[in-house]
Amino acid sequence: MVLLTWIAEVADEPLVLEPADRRVEWETNTWSLGAADEDRSSLSVAEVVAAFERTAAAIRERIRDLGFSRVATFYVWHDKQAGQLRCSTGSVSPDALPFSGTYVASDDLGPVVEGFLADGEPGFIAWSDLDEVQSLSEKTETEPEIMPFGVWGSSVGASR
């Protein structure tokens, strides 16, 4: 159950809350977590969700101890292209996370974890899927619609 250990360790990793420099926050506070096939098949969604909730609670305590009095969010998403769960902490609210793509913030981590655990070929995207997008784009001469991805967020700073 290496994945659960890695999730727990995120709470003790370096943490930078610098509202004036989001790039430094992103680079310092963002973690990529993979899982071996054994973990994917043996872990339940509830176990992984509980591990992230414990990590969020620990980060919340760290931020409180630091005396940081602004809003902060610990958030998790499934990076399908990399086949990883990713998590980060930022001095932003859940509706202002630093993604360039379209996302949907949720307070339900289950679907994010379920998608990750069910991913039988992490990071694999079939060429045929890429060709379909390209041909669709050529036919319509517009950009294909990009589906928003789910992101779970937990408030770990002061609420506003």
C-alpha positions in Angstrom: 0.0 0.0 0.0 2.7 2.4 -1.1 0.2 4.9 -2.4 -1.3 5.4 1.1 2.2 6.0 2.5 3.0 8.6 -0.2 -0.3 10.4 0.4 0.5 10.6 4.1 4.0 11.9 3.4 2.7 14.9 1.4 1.6 16.4 4.8 5.2 16.6 5.9 6.7 17.9 2.7 7.9 21.5 2.2 5.0 23.9 2.1 5.1 27.4 0.8 2.2 29.8 1.0 3.1 32.9 -1.0 0.0 34.6 -2.5 2.3 37.1 -4.4 4.1 34.2 -6.1 1.8 31.4 -7.2 4.5 29.8 -9.4 6.7 29.2 -6.3 3.6 27.7 -4.5 2.9 25.5 -7.4 6.5 24.3 -7.8 6.9 23.6 -4.1 3.5 22.3 -3.1 2.6 20.0 -6.1 3.0 16.3 -5.9 2.6 13.5 -8.4 1.5 10.1 -7.1 1.5 6.9 -9.1 0.4 3.4 -8.0 1.6 -0.1 -8.9 -1.0 -2.5 -10.3 -1.2 -4.2 -6.9 -2.2 -1.0 -5.2 -4.7 -0.2 -7.9 -6.4 -3.5 -7.5 -6.2 -3.9 -3.7 -7.0 -0.4 -2.5 -10.6 0.8 -2.2 -11.8 4.3 -3.1 -12.7 4.8 0.6 -9.2 4.0 1.8 -7.6 6.5 -0.7 -10.2 9.2 0.1 -9.6 8.8 3.8 -5.8 9.1 3.3 -6.2 12.3 1.4 -8.7 13.6 4.1 -6.1 12.9 6.8 -3.4 14.7 4.8 -5.7 17.7 4.3 -6.3 17.8 8.1 -2.6 17.6 8.8 -1.9 20.4 6.3 -4.7 22.5 7.9 -2.9 22.1 11.3 0.5 23.1 9.8 -1.0 26.2 8.2 -2.8 27.1 11.5 0.6 26.7 13.3 2.3 28.9 10.8 -0.2 31.7 11.6 -1.3 32.0 7.9 -4.6 33.8 8.1 -5.7 33.8 4.5 -7.6 31.3 2.4 -5.8 28.2 1.3 -6.9 25.0 -0.5 -5.5 21.5 -0.6 -6.7 19.9 -3.9 -6.4 16.6 -5.7 -7.0 15.7 -9.4 -6.4 12.7 -11.7 -3.9 13.6 -14.4 -5.1 11.1 -17.0 -2.3 11.9 -19.5 0.3 11.0 -16.9 -1.7 8.3 -15.2 -1.2 9.9 -11.8 -3.0 11.4 -8.9 -1.7 14.9 -8.3 -2.2 17.1 -5.3 -1.2 20.6 -4.3 -1.8 23.3 -1.7 -2.3 26.9 -2.7 -3.3 30.2 -1.2 -6.4 30.3 -3.4 -10.1 29.3 -3.1 -11.4 26.2 -4.8 -13.0 28.3 -7.5 -9.6 30.0 -8.4 -7.2 27.0 -8.6 -4.2 27.7 -10.9 -5.2 25.5 -13.9 -5.0 26.6 -17.5 -7.7 24.0 -18.4 -11.3 23.9 -17.5 -12.0 22.1 -14.2 -15.0 21.4 -12.0 -14.4 21.8 -8.2 -16.1 19.3 -6.0 -16.2 18.4 -2.4 -16.5 14.7 -3.4 -13.1 13.1 -3.9 -14.6 9.6 -4.7 -15.0 10.1 -8.5 -11.5 11.4 -8.8 -9.9 8.5 -7.0 -12.3 6.0 -8.7 -11.1 7.1 -12.1 -7.5 6.8 -11.1 -7.8 3.3 -9.5 -9.8 2.0 -12.5 -7.3 3.3 -15.0 -6.0 0.0 -16.4 -3.4 1.6 -18.6 -2.2 4.8 -16.8 -0.9 7.5 -19.1 -1.9 5.6 -22.2 -3.9 7.4 -24.8 -4.7 5.4 -28.0 -3.5 6.9 -31.2 -7.0 6.2 -32.7 -8.5 8.6 -30.1 -6.0 11.3 -31.1 -6.8 10.7 -34.8 -10.5 11.0 -34.1 -10.0 14.4 -32.4 -7.9 15.6 -35.3 -10.3 14.5 -37.9 -13.2 16.0 -36.0 -11.3 19.3 -35.8 -10.6 19.2 -39.5 -14.2 18.5 -40.3 -15.7 21.2 -38.2 -12.7 23.7 -38.5 -13.2 24.4 -34.8 -11.3 23.3 -31.8 -12.8 20.1 -30.3 -14.7 20.6 -27.0 -12.4 20.0 -24.1 -14.2 18.3 -21.2 -13.6 19.7 -17.8 -11.8 17.5 -15.3 -12.8 17.0 -11.7 -10.8 18.5 -8.8 -11.5 17.8 -5.2 -10.7 20.7 -2.9 -10.5 21.0 0.9 -10.2 24.3 2.7 -7.0 24.3 4.8 -6.7 28.0 5.5 -8.9 30.7 7.0 -12.3 30.8 5.4 -13.7 34.0 4.0 
